[in-house]
Amino acid sequence: MDKKFEMVFVIVNSGYTEEVMTAVKECGATGGTIINARGTANTEVEKFFGISISSEKEIVLIIIDAQIKEKVLKAIYEKVGLNSPGQGIAFSIPVDDAVGIGKTKLQDVEN
C-alpha cells in the first residue's frame, strides 16, 4: 500500500454513534461500521472514575488515512469522551493491508 491507514475503534454508550460519525466526518473520514455491544465494567471501576457506566454500548470501526489520525482522535475525545454522556473511549491501530480502499497491493497486481 502506498498510503498508510489506521483503524480507529470507538466504544460509546448506546445512542451516541451519530455524534461520533459527525465528529470524524468533519475531520475527513468518510464512513464507519457500527456494532452493538455490551460492557462488563464493575462497580469498583464506576467508583474509581466517579461515573455511572451503561452496559449497552456501540462500537464504531473507522478506517482512516493515517495523516488525520490525531485530528480524528481529538475530535472524538472532545465530542464523546469519558466526561460526556457518551462516555466514549477511542484508540487506533495501524492497518498493514486492505482491499477496497484506494490503491492497494492486491489491486496493483490485478491491473
VENSUL-V441057 format. One record per helix or strand of 2 or more residues. SS is the DSSP state (a for helix, b for strand). FROM is the first residue (numbers start at 1). LEN is the number of residues. If there is no record, write none. Layout:
BEGIN
ss=SS from=FROM len=LEN
ss=SS from=FROM len=LEN
END
This chain:
BEGIN
ss=b from=5 len=9
ss=a from=17 len=9
ss=b from=33 len=6
ss=a from=43 len=7
ss=b from=56 len=10
ss=a from=66 len=15
ss=b from=89 len=7
ss=a from=105 len=6
END
